[in-house]
Amino acid sequence: MFTRVSVMAIVAAVGLALPAVAQDKKKEEKREPKQQTPSAPKAEPTLKAGDKAPALSVEEWVKGEKVAKLEQGKVYVVEFWATWCGPCIAAMPHLTKLQKEYKDQGVIIVGVAGSERGNDKTANLKKVQDFVKGKGDTVGYRIAFDADRSMSKAWMQPADQKFIPCSFVIGKDGKIAWIGNPSQGLDEALKTAVSANSGRADAGRPSITLVSQEPRKYAPVVPQEGTKDKDAQEGKAKDETKAKAQDKVKPQKLALGDKAPAITVEEWVKGEPVTGFEKGKTYVVEYWATWCGPCIAAIPHLTEVQKEYKSKGVTVLGIAASESGADPAKKLEKVKTFVEDKGDEMGYKVAFDADRSMSQAWMEAAGQNGIPCTFIVNGEGKVAWIGHPTQMDEPLKQIVEGKWDLAAEATKAKKAAEGRAKTEKLFEQLRDAMQNGEEEKALTLMDDIMEANPAMAPQFAGTKFKMLGAQDNDKAYQWARKAVDTTCKDSAQALNAIAWTIVDPEDDTFTKKDLDLALKAATRADELTKSKDAAITDTLAKVYFDKGDVTKAVELQERAVKLLDDMPEMQREQMEQELKDRLKQFKDAAKKKGA
């Protein structure tokens, strides 16, 4: 079972990364992928792909043989996790699968528990030991306990990785080859590291969606010095010119209302090239990657948008700017193969940004550190909206119809950014309060943050509702009823968190079940996602089941299971069994009832 309410929902929305915070991919963040909002510029990480991996400095080995040091010629996956982290638990079967698959190829996976709550090291160690013992063969790789968090401080902090689970792939030369969430590119990174003669210094890439991290700086691809080939020399000159142009672009900030940067891709993979933004036309510019699960999940929606708005002068552009690897030709081939395999499902223009110059001018300049990320350029060539592709429907409609108040939206975005700046210290205090179990203090801090930045309210919904419910069900419902109609009404993720907390079969926080409220919240969430989110549909089905309408529950749960086919493999693996088990439960109940 996967947690649908977590601290992650709180921190992700402001782009503020906090240590030991769970990356909840299944039940909360996965339920409505959302954009990484701008954050203040940060210093470059001091530990990154290409650097020598730090030492293993754990105090206790809980499972498997001790790994004294990282041996040359072997590949390691070092994953940081915690027993309380739902997404970490969800990733365990997949990590076990990878360990089995690569065991004979010199791969060693080590799970480092370095974020247990509380200050009693003995109690924390027992908690980890009991947890691992209870999981049995589900955890088929080595587990270590980082009692004083010294290893976490030596790895996670310098790498600016502040969400868990987080994996580091160590190549055969002892250097870090990749850093990120195990559900977002680990398979490909591990495969590359195993097949390489040595670890690759440039195999890292920015983590997606919810990992707050500066985009990697990619140097322009130029021919080697000293070549006599005329074409190569000309190419070098062009690249140098482009590099200078990039240097001029990078320091600039990009905000709503600003003129959209130029389109500077190297290759058009699908559709006729777009060389500039024509006056009177609207453009949807989306940044994505072939390895990015949420990007893949958004493809059908982007295709629908292109079909719906084609006659209204809207052009959708998918910019592949975050492919892994050092060879531009191989990356381009990867994108071409992917797009070709998708066929009509990817019904919009696709381009390849080999050296990330366009990404730097757009994503980096706008403070957007996660993909997928969408920019809408209006008929005047100005950036009118920035966000996640699944959240652009209403803004796009208003922009096309000429009803979008860009000045007001720009002011709102600016205030939100100022609010985020004010709340940074509060978030650090909230992180500590949550980890230390100081719930009253945490609730007060949530209110302080929402007062400083009202746009944060939807991101607190699930966590605050659950915490209030643990104290007083009636008090929690009083807050939730108001939130569903106001601050959370347009956030599918927030609405779903509230609904699921009420009907979660493994959560007894609410002895009183306000199923009417759950139905209202889940129905609205389903509408916002156009009935195409498996987990939200699953929640709605469970609400109907609890209300006694087993026929409707079966109908919705069958839809939820079918929607799994559109999800990336690992996300599907994490959800599939649970949703199918629930479908069986509903069908069995329907048979007994004679429905």
TORROKE-410647 format. One record per residue (C-alpha): chain; residue in three letters; x, y, z. Coordinates in steps of 0.1 Angstrom, whole numbers, padded with zeros to 4 digits. Each point is the difference from the previous one (the first is absolute). Layout:
N
R   unit   code       X       Y       Z
R      A    ALA       X       Y       Z
...
end
This chain:
595
R   unit   code       X       Y       Z
R      A    MET    0000    0000    0000
R      A    PHE    0013    0034   -0009
R      A    THR   -0003    0032    0020
R      A    ARG   -0022    0026   -0016
R      A    VAL    0007    0027    0026
R      A    SER    0035    0012    0007
R      A    VAL    0023    0029    0008
R      A    MET    0010   -0001   -0036
R      A    ALA   -0032    0017   -0011
R      A    ILE    0009    0029    0022
R      A    VAL    0035    0006   -0012
R      A    ALA   -0002   -0008   -0037
R      A    ALA   -0022    0029   -0009
R      A    VAL    0025    0027    0009
R      A    GLY    0030   -0016   -0015
R      A    LEU    0015   -0001    0035
R      A    ALA    0019   -0033    0005
R      A    LEU    0003   -0012    0035
R      A    PRO    0020   -0029    0014
R      A    ALA   -0016   -0033    0006
R      A    VAL   -0033    0008   -0017
R      A    ALA   -0018   -0028   -0018
R      A    GLN   -0004    0002   -0038
R      A    ASP   -0036   -0012   -0001
R      A    LYS   -0004   -0013   -0036
R      A    LYS   -0030   -0022    0005
R      A    LYS   -0028    0013    0020
R      A    GLU    0004    0037    0003
R      A    GLU    0024    0014   -0026
R      A    LYS   -0008   -0027   -0025
R      A    ARG   -0036    0008    0003
R      A    GLU    0004    0033   -0016
R      A    PRO    0035    0007   -0014
R      A    LYS    0008    0036    0006
R      A    GLN    0025    0026   -0010
R      A    GLN    0031    0009    0019
R      A    THR   -0005    0036    0009
R      A    PRO    0028    0025   -0002
R      A    SER    0025    0002    0029
R      A    ALA    0028    0023    0008
R      A    PRO    0033   -0006   -0018
R      A    LYS    0021   -0025    0018
R      A    ALA    0037   -0007    0001
R      A    GLU    0013   -0028   -0023
R      A    PRO    0000   -0034    0017
R      A    THR    0034   -0009    0013
R      A    LEU   -0006   -0037   -0007
R      A    LYS   -0012   -0010   -0034
R      A    ALA    0003   -0024   -0028
R      A    GLY    0036   -0005   -0009
R      A    ASP    0013    0005    0035
R      A    LYS    0016   -0028    0021
R      A    ALA   -0026   -0016    0022
R      A    PRO    0004    0007    0038
R      A    ALA    0007   -0029    0023
R      A    LEU   -0026   -0023    0015
R      A    SER   -0002    0011    0037
R      A    VAL   -0029   -0019    0015
R      A    GLU    0000   -0013    0035
R      A    GLU   -0019   -0032   -0004
R      A    TRP   -0007   -0025   -0028
R      A    VAL   -0036   -0013    0004
R      A    LYS   -0002   -0024   -0030
R      A    GLY    0026   -0016   -0023
R      A    GLU    0038    0000    0001
R      A    LYS    0017    0031    0011
R      A    VAL    0015    0022   -0027
R      A    ALA    0032    0015    0014
R      A    LYS    0008    0021   -0030
R      A    LEU   -0010    0006   -0036
R      A    GLU    0021   -0023   -0021
R      A    GLN    0013    0009   -0034
R      A    GLY   -0016   -0019   -0028
R      A    LYS   -0033   -0004    0018
R      A    VAL   -0032    0021   -0004
R      A    TYR   -0019    0011    0031
R      A    VAL   -0034    0015    0006
R      A    VAL   -0001    0018    0033
R      A    GLU   -0036    0009    0009
R      A    PHE   -0010    0022    0029
R      A    TRP   -0033   -0009    0016
R      A    ALA   -0020   -0002    0032
R      A    THR   -0026   -0023    0016
R      A    TRP   -0026    0027    0001
R      A    CYS    0004    0010   -0036
R      A    GLY   -0028   -0014   -0022
R      A    PRO    0017    0005   -0033
R      A    CYS    0032   -0016    0013
R      A    ILE   -0021   -0031    0009
R      A    ALA   -0016    0001   -0034
R      A    ALA    0034   -0001   -0017
R      A    MET    0013   -0031    0019
R      A    PRO   -0015   -0027   -0022
R      A    HIS    0016    0017   -0031
R      A    LEU    0034    0003    0017
R      A    THR   -0002   -0036    0009
R      A    LYS   -0008   -0008   -0036
R      A    LEU    0030    0020   -0012
R      A    GLN    0023   -0017    0025
R      A    LYS   -0011   -0035   -0013
R      A    GLU    0004    0011   -0036
R      A    TYR    0035    0015    0004
R      A    LYS    0014   -0022    0028
R      A    ASP    0022   -0020   -0024
R      A    GLN    0013    0032   -0016
R      A    GLY    0017    0014    0031
R      A    VAL   -0028    0023    0011
R      A    ILE   -0006    0005    0038
R      A    ILE   -0030    0019    0012
R      A    VAL    0002    0016    0035
R      A    GLY   -0030    0015    0018
R      A    VAL    0012    0026    0025
R      A    ALA   -0025    0008    0028
R      A    GLY    0012    0034    0010
R      A    SER   -0032    0020    0007
R      A    GLU   -0018   -0018    0028
R      A    ARG   -0020    0022    0023
R      A    GLY    0009    0007    0036
R      A    ASN    0034    0003    0018
R      A    ASP    0002   -0035    0016
R      A    LYS    0025   -0018   -0022
R      A    THR   -0007   -0034    0016
R      A    ALA   -0037    0003   -0005
R      A    ASN    0005    0012   -0036
R      A    LEU    0023   -0030   -0007
R      A    LYS   -0026   -0024    0013
R      A    LYS   -0027    0017   -0021
R      A    VAL    0021   -0006   -0031
R      A    GLN    0009   -0036    0010
R      A    ASP   -0037   -0009    0007
R      A    PHE   -0011    0017   -0032
R      A    VAL    0025   -0018   -0022
R      A    LYS   -0007   -0033    0017
R      A    GLY   -0037    0005   -0006
R      A    LYS    0006    0007   -0037
R      A    GLY    0019   -0033   -0005
R      A    ASP    0008   -0007   -0036
R      A    THR   -0017    0032   -0011
R      A    VAL    0033    0017    0009
R      A    GLY    0025   -0021   -0019
R      A    TYR    0030    0022    0003
R      A    ARG    0024    0013    0027
R      A    ILE   -0013    0023    0027
R      A    ALA    0021    0022    0023
R      A    PHE   -0009    0024    0028
R      A    ASP    0015    0035    0001
R      A    ALA   -0005    0008    0037
R      A    ASP    0015    0034    0002
R      A    ARG   -0009    0010   -0036
R      A    SER    0036    0005   -0008
R      A    MET   -0003   -0018   -0033
R      A    SER   -0031    0019   -0009
R      A    LYS    0019    0032    0007
R      A    ALA    0029   -0011   -0022
R      A    TRP   -0022   -0011   -0029
R      A    MET   -0034    0016    0000
R      A    GLN    0008    0035    0012
R      A    PRO    0030    0008   -0022
R      A    ALA   -0020   -0014   -0030
R      A    ASP   -0029    0023    0009
R      A    GLN   -0022   -0030    0001
R      A    LYS   -0026    0006    0027
R      A    PHE   -0028   -0023   -0008
R      A    ILE   -0001   -0038    0006
R      A    PRO    0001   -0025   -0015
R      A    CYS    0032    0011   -0018
R      A    SER    0024   -0023   -0018
R      A    PHE    0036    0004   -0010
R      A    VAL    0015   -0022   -0027
R      A    ILE    0037   -0005    0004
R      A    GLY    0019   -0010   -0031
R      A    LYS    0028   -0025   -0004
R      A    ASP    0026    0027    0006
R      A    GLY   -0015    0010    0033
R      A    LYS   -0015    0032   -0013
R      A    ILE   -0036    0010    0003
R      A    ALA   -0018   -0007   -0033
R      A    TRP   -0036    0011    0008
R      A    ILE   -0020    0015    0028
R      A    GLY   -0038    0000    0003
R      A    ASN   -0033   -0016    0011
R      A    PRO    0002   -0038   -0006
R      A    SER   -0033    0002   -0019
R      A    GLN    0013    0026   -0024
R      A    GLY    0029   -0013   -0021
R      A    LEU    0018   -0025    0022
R      A    ASP   -0005   -0029   -0023
R      A    GLU    0016    0017   -0030
R      A    ALA    0028    0015    0021
R      A    LEU    0008   -0034    0015
R      A    LYS    0000   -0017   -0034
R      A    THR    0023    0027   -0013
R      A    ALA    0024   -0003    0029
R      A    VAL    0001   -0038   -0002
R      A    SER    0008    0001   -0038
R      A    ALA    0026    0028    0003
R      A    ASN    0036   -0006    0004
R      A    SER    0000    0026    0027
R      A    GLY   -0024    0023    0018
R      A    ARG   -0011    0029   -0021
R      A    ALA    0007    0035    0012
R      A    ASP   -0029    0014   -0019
R      A    ALA   -0027   -0026    0006
R      A    GLY   -0018    0020    0026
R      A    ARG   -0031    0020   -0009
R      A    PRO   -0024    0022    0020
R      A    SER   -0025   -0019    0020
R      A    ILE   -0036    0005   -0012
R      A    THR   -0032    0014    0014
R      A    LEU    0007    0003    0037
R      A    VAL    0037    0000    0005
R      A    SER    0012    0036    0005
R      A    GLN    0033    0001   -0018
R      A    GLU    0018    0024   -0023
R      A    PRO   -0001   -0013   -0036
R      A    ARG    0034   -0014   -0010
R      A    LYS    0022    0024   -0020
R      A    TYR    0007   -0016   -0034
R      A    ALA    0029    0014   -0020
R      A    PRO   -0007    0004   -0038
R      A    VAL    0011   -0029   -0021
R      A    VAL    0030    0010   -0021
R      A    PRO    0025   -0019   -0021
R      A    GLN    0034   -0008    0016
R      A    GLU    0027    0027   -0003
R      A    GLY    0024   -0004   -0028
R      A    THR   -0023   -0015   -0026
R      A    LYS    0007    0009   -0036
R      A    ASP   -0035   -0009   -0012
R      A    LYS   -0017    0031   -0015
R      A    ASP   -0035   -0010    0010
R      A    ALA    0011   -0008    0035
R      A    GLN    0017    0034    0003
R      A    GLU   -0031    0017   -0012
R      A    GLY   -0021   -0020    0024
R      A    LYS    0024    0011    0028
R      A    ALA   -0004    0036   -0009
R      A    LYS   -0037   -0003    0000
R      A    ASP    0000   -0017    0034
R      A    GLU    0023    0026    0015
R      A    THR   -0023    0027   -0013
R      A    LYS   -0030   -0018    0015
R      A    ALA    0019   -0005    0033
R      A    LYS    0006    0038    0002
R      A    ALA   -0037    0005   -0006
R      A    GLN   -0008   -0024    0028
R      A    ASP    0022    0019    0024
R      A    LYS   -0020    0031   -0008
R      A    VAL   -0032   -0018    0005
R      A    LYS    0007   -0020    0032
R      A    PRO    0002    0030    0025
R      A    GLN   -0034    0013   -0011
R      A    LYS   -0031   -0008    0019
R      A    LEU   -0032   -0012   -0017
R      A    ALA   -0033    0008    0015
R      A    LEU   -0037    0003   -0010
R      A    GLY   -0004    0029   -0024
R      A    ASP    0035   -0002   -0013
R      A    LYS    0007   -0005   -0037
R      A    ALA    0005   -0037   -0007
R      A    PRO    0036   -0010   -0008
R      A    ALA    0009   -0013   -0034
R      A    ILE   -0005   -0036   -0012
R      A    THR    0036   -0013   -0003
R      A    VAL   -0003   -0038   -0005
R      A    GLU    0025   -0020   -0021
R      A    GLU   -0024   -0025   -0015
R      A    TRP   -0037   -0003   -0007
R      A    VAL   -0011   -0036    0006
R      A    LYS   -0036    0003   -0009
R      A    GLY   -0021    0026   -0019
R      A    GLU    0010    0030   -0019
R      A    PRO    0027    0023    0016
R      A    VAL   -0011    0030    0020
R      A    THR    0025    0028   -0004
R      A    GLY   -0018    0027    0019
R      A    PHE   -0032    0010    0017
R      A    GLU   -0025    0015   -0024
R      A    LYS   -0021    0029    0011
R      A    GLY   -0036   -0010    0008
R      A    LYS    0009   -0037    0006
R      A    THR    0003   -0018    0033
R      A    TYR    0028   -0025    0008
R      A    VAL    0003   -0027    0026
R      A    VAL    0036   -0007    0007
R      A    GLU    0006   -0031    0021
R      A    TYR    0033   -0013    0013
R      A    TRP    0002   -0038    0004
R      A    ALA    0023   -0030   -0002
R      A    THR   -0004   -0036   -0012
R      A    TRP    0010   -0013    0035
R      A    CYS   -0025    0022    0019
R      A    GLY   -0031   -0019    0011
R      A    PRO   -0022    0030    0007
R      A    CYS    0010    0014   -0034
R      A    ILE   -0011   -0032   -0017
R      A    ALA   -0033    0000    0020
R      A    ALA   -0007    0036   -0013
R      A    ILE    0005   -0009   -0037
R      A    PRO   -0036   -0010   -0007
R      A    HIS   -0013    0032    0015
R      A    LEU    0023    0021   -0021
R      A    THR   -0012   -0018   -0030
R      A    GLU   -0036    0007    0009
R      A    VAL    0008    0037    0005
R      A    GLN    0016    0002   -0034
R      A    LYS   -0030   -0016   -0017
R      A    GLU   -0025    0022    0019
R      A    TYR    0018    0033   -0006
R      A    LYS    0016   -0006   -0034
R      A    SER   -0028    0020   -0018
R      A    LYS    0004    0028    0025
R      A    GLY    0037    0006   -0008
R      A    VAL    0016   -0019    0028
R      A    THR    0033   -0019   -0006
R      A    VAL    0013   -0025    0025
R      A    LEU    0038   -0005    0001
R      A    GLY    0017   -0028    0020
R      A    ILE    0036    0009    0007
R      A    ALA    0023   -0029    0009
R      A    ALA    0027    0017    0019
R      A    SER    0009   -0023    0029
R      A    GLU    0012   -0032   -0016
R      A    SER    0027   -0020    0018
R      A    GLY    0034   -0007   -0014
R      A    ALA    0028    0018   -0016
R      A    ASP   -0004   -0009   -0037
R      A    PRO   -0025    0024   -0017
R      A    ALA   -0005   -0024   -0029
R      A    LYS   -0010   -0028    0023
R      A    LYS   -0023    0023    0020
R      A    LEU   -0016    0012   -0032
R      A    GLU   -0005   -0036   -0012
R      A    LYS   -0016   -0009    0034
R      A    VAL   -0025    0029   -0004
R      A    LYS   -0008   -0010   -0037
R      A    THR   -0006   -0036    0010
R      A    PHE   -0022    0010    0028
R      A    VAL   -0021    0024   -0020
R      A    GLU   -0003   -0025   -0029
R      A    ASP   -0012   -0027    0024
R      A    LYS   -0026    0023    0014
R      A    GLY   -0014    0007   -0034
R      A    ASP   -0033    0019    0000
R      A    GLU   -0001    0000    0038
R      A    MET    0025    0028   -0002
R      A    GLY   -0019    0022   -0023
R      A    TYR    0020    0032    0001
R      A    LYS    0033    0015   -0011
R      A    VAL    0031   -0014    0018
R      A    ALA    0035    0015    0000
R      A    PHE    0034   -0010    0014
R      A    ASP    0020    0026    0020
R      A    ALA    0034   -0017   -0001
R      A    ASP    0021    0025    0020
R      A    ARG   -0028    0012    0023
R      A    SER    0004    0036   -0012
R      A    MET   -0038    0004   -0004
R      A    SER   -0006   -0017    0034
R      A    GLN    0024    0024    0016
R      A    ALA   -0017    0030   -0016
R      A    TRP   -0034   -0012    0011
R      A    MET    0001   -0024    0029
R      A    GLU    0030    0013    0019
R      A    ALA   -0009    0036   -0006
R      A    ALA   -0035   -0006    0014
R      A    GLY    0013   -0019    0030
R      A    GLN   -0017   -0032   -0012
R      A    ASN    0020   -0030    0013
R      A    GLY   -0023   -0029   -0008
R      A    ILE   -0016   -0016   -0031
R      A    PRO   -0025   -0002   -0015
R      A    CYS   -0003    0038   -0001
R      A    THR   -0022    0019   -0024
R      A    PHE    0001    0036   -0012
R      A    ILE   -0029    0017   -0018
R      A    VAL    0010    0028   -0024
R      A    ASN   -0029    0023   -0009
R      A    GLY   -0007    0017   -0033
R      A    GLU    0023    0029    0009
R      A    GLY    0030   -0023    0005
R      A    LYS    0000    0003    0038
R      A    VAL    0002   -0027    0026
R      A    ALA   -0036   -0001    0014
R      A    TRP    0001   -0031    0022
R      A    ILE    0025   -0025    0014
R      A    GLY   -0008   -0033    0017
R      A    HIS   -0007   -0037   -0004
R      A    PRO   -0017   -0011   -0033
R      A    THR   -0029   -0016    0018
R      A    GLN   -0009    0033    0017
R      A    MET    0000    0022   -0031
R      A    ASP   -0035   -0006   -0013
R      A    GLU   -0018    0030    0016
R      A    PRO    0029    0025   -0006
R      A    LEU    0003   -0011   -0036
R      A    LYS   -0037    0004   -0006
R      A    GLN    0000    0035    0014
R      A    ILE    0032    0009   -0019
R      A    VAL   -0015   -0012   -0033
R      A    GLU   -0032    0018    0007
R      A    GLY    0017    0032    0009
R      A    LYS   -0013    0000    0036
R      A    TRP    0033   -0007    0017
R      A    ASP    0010    0030    0022
R      A    LEU    0038   -0004   -0004
R      A    ALA    0008    0031    0021
R      A    ALA   -0020   -0013    0029
R      A    GLU    0015   -0035   -0004
R      A    ALA    0035    0014   -0001
R      A    THR   -0006    0020    0032
R      A    LYS   -0014   -0031    0016
R      A    ALA    0030   -0021   -0010
R      A    LYS    0024    0027    0013
R      A    LYS   -0019    0001    0034
R      A    ALA    0002   -0038    0001
R      A    ALA    0038    0002   -0005
R      A    GLU    0003    0026    0027
R      A    GLY   -0022   -0022    0023
R      A    ARG    0023   -0030   -0007
R      A    ALA    0030    0021    0010
R      A    LYS   -0017    0010    0033
R      A    THR   -0009   -0036    0008
R      A    GLU    0034   -0016   -0005
R      A    LYS    0011    0002    0036
R      A    LEU   -0035   -0011    0011
R      A    PHE    0003   -0031   -0021
R      A    GLU    0032   -0010    0016
R      A    GLN   -0017    0003    0034
R      A    LEU   -0030   -0020   -0013
R      A    ARG    0023   -0027   -0013
R      A    ASP    0016   -0004    0035
R      A    ALA   -0034    0001    0017
R      A    MET   -0014   -0027   -0022
R      A    GLN    0030   -0023    0004
R      A    ASN    0000    0005    0038
R      A    GLY   -0038   -0007    0003
R      A    GLU   -0008    0035    0012
R      A    GLU   -0034    0002   -0015
R      A    GLU   -0014    0031    0017
R      A    LYS    0031    0019   -0010
R      A    ALA   -0003   -0014   -0036
R      A    LEU   -0036    0011   -0003
R      A    THR    0008    0035    0012
R      A    LEU    0029    0002   -0025
R      A    MET   -0023   -0011   -0028
R      A    ASP   -0024    0028    0008
R      A    ASP    0029    0025    0001
R      A    ILE    0012   -0012   -0034
R      A    MET   -0034    0002   -0015
R      A    GLU   -0005    0035    0014
R      A    ALA    0033    0011   -0016
R      A    ASN   -0007   -0018   -0033
R      A    PRO   -0038   -0009   -0005
R      A    ALA    0008   -0018   -0032
R      A    MET    0015   -0028    0022
R      A    ALA   -0033   -0009    0015
R      A    PRO   -0008   -0029   -0024
R      A    GLN    0033   -0016    0007
R      A    PHE   -0007   -0003    0037
R      A    ALA   -0034   -0016   -0004
R      A    GLY    0007   -0037    0005
R      A    THR    0025    0004    0028
R      A    LYS   -0019    0026    0019
R      A    PHE   -0033   -0019   -0003
R      A    LYS    0016   -0032    0013
R      A    MET    0018    0018    0029
R      A    LEU   -0032    0019    0010
R      A    GLY   -0020   -0033   -0002
R      A    ALA    0024   -0017    0024
R      A    GLN   -0009    0026    0025
R      A    ASP   -0037    0005   -0007
R      A    ASN   -0020   -0014   -0029
R      A    ASP   -0027    0027    0002
R      A    LYS    0026    0028    0000
R      A    ALA    0017   -0016   -0030
R      A    TYR   -0032   -0003   -0020
R      A    GLN   -0009    0036    0008
R      A    TRP    0033    0011   -0016
R      A    ALA   -0002   -0024   -0029
R      A    ARG   -0036    0010   -0011
R      A    LYS    0011    0036   -0003
R      A    ALA    0032   -0009   -0018
R      A    VAL   -0017   -0022   -0026
R      A    ASP   -0022    0030   -0010
R      A    THR    0028    0026    0001
R      A    THR    0037   -0004    0002
R      A    CYS    0001   -0036   -0013
R      A    LYS   -0028    0000   -0026
R      A    ASP    0023    0002   -0030
R      A    SER    0027   -0024    0013
R      A    ALA   -0007   -0036   -0010
R      A    GLN    0029   -0011    0022
R      A    ALA   -0014    0018    0031
R      A    LEU   -0035   -0012   -0005
R      A    ASN    0011   -0035   -0005
R      A    ALA    0022    0000    0031
R      A    ILE   -0030    0011    0020
R      A    ALA   -0023   -0027   -0015
R      A    TRP    0024   -0028    0003
R      A    THR    0008    0008    0037
R      A    ILE   -0036   -0005    0007
R      A    VAL   -0004   -0034   -0017
R      A    ASP    0035   -0014    0003
R      A    PRO   -0005   -0036    0013
R      A    GLU    0033    0000    0017
R      A    ASP   -0004    0034    0018
R      A    ASP   -0022    0002    0031
R      A    THR    0005    0037    0006
R      A    PHE   -0037    0007   -0007
R      A    THR   -0024   -0022    0019
R      A    LYS   -0027    0022   -0013
R      A    LYS   -0002   -0003   -0038
R      A    ASP   -0015    0030   -0018
R      A    LEU   -0005   -0018   -0032
R      A    ASP   -0020    0028   -0016
R      A    LEU    0031    0023    0004
R      A    ALA    0022   -0027   -0014
R      A    LEU   -0023   -0005   -0030
R      A    LYS   -0001    0038   -0006
R      A    ALA    0038    0003    0001
R      A    ALA    0008   -0032   -0020
R      A    THR   -0026    0009   -0027
R      A    ARG    0015    0035   -0004
R      A    ALA    0035   -0015   -0002
R      A    ASP   -0012   -0025   -0027
R      A    GLU   -0015    0029   -0020
R      A    LEU    0032    0020    0002
R      A    THR    0020   -0029   -0013
R      A    LYS   -0027   -0008   -0027
R      A    SER   -0005   -0035    0015
R      A    LYS    0035   -0011   -0012
R      A    ASP    0019   -0004    0032
R      A    ALA    0001   -0036    0013
R      A    ALA    0006    0009    0036
R      A    ILE   -0026    0027    0002
R      A    THR   -0025   -0024   -0017
R      A    ASP    0010   -0026    0026
R      A    THR   -0009    0024    0028
R      A    LEU   -0033    0008   -0015
R      A    ALA   -0008   -0037   -0004
R      A    LYS    0008   -0006    0036
R      A    VAL   -0023    0029    0011
R      A    TYR   -0029   -0015   -0019
R      A    PHE    0008   -0034    0014
R      A    ASP   -0001    0013    0036
R      A    LYS   -0033    0017   -0008
R      A    GLY   -0015   -0033   -0010
R      A    ASP   -0001    0005   -0038
R      A    VAL    0020   -0031   -0010
R      A    THR   -0011    0001   -0036
R      A    LYS    0014    0035   -0005
R      A    ALA    0031   -0010    0020
R      A    VAL    0007   -0029   -0024
R      A    GLU   -0005    0022   -0030
R      A    LEU    0024    0026    0012
R      A    GLN    0026   -0025    0012
R      A    GLU    0000   -0017   -0034
R      A    ARG    0008    0034   -0015
R      A    ALA    0028    0005    0026
R      A    VAL    0016   -0033   -0009
R      A    LYS   -0003    0007   -0037
R      A    LEU    0017    0034    0005
R      A    LEU    0030   -0018    0013
R      A    ASP    0009   -0009   -0035
R      A    ASP    0008    0037   -0007
R      A    MET    0025    0003    0029
R      A    PRO    0038   -0005    0000
R      A    GLU    0011   -0035    0009
R      A    MET    0012    0007    0035
R      A    GLN   -0030    0020    0011
R      A    ARG   -0022   -0027   -0014
R      A    GLU    0019   -0026    0019
R      A    GLN   -0005    0019    0032
R      A    MET   -0038    0004   -0004
R      A    GLU   -0011   -0030   -0021
R      A    GLN   -0005   -0026    0027
R      A    GLU   -0017    0023    0024
R      A    LEU   -0025    0012   -0025
R      A    LYS   -0007   -0035   -0013
R      A    ASP   -0005   -0013    0035
R      A    ARG   -0025    0027    0006
R      A    LEU   -0018   -0008   -0032
R      A    LYS   -0003   -0036    0011
R      A    GLN   -0013    0011    0034
R      A    PHE   -0026    0022   -0017
R      A    LYS   -0011   -0028   -0024
R      A    ASP   -0003   -0026    0028
R      A    ALA   -0021    0024    0020
R      A    ALA   -0022    0006   -0031
R      A    LYS   -0005   -0037   -0004
R      A    LYS   -0011   -0004    0036
R      A    LYS   -0024    0029   -0004
R      A    GLY   -0013   -0014   -0033
R      A    ALA    0009    0032   -0018
end
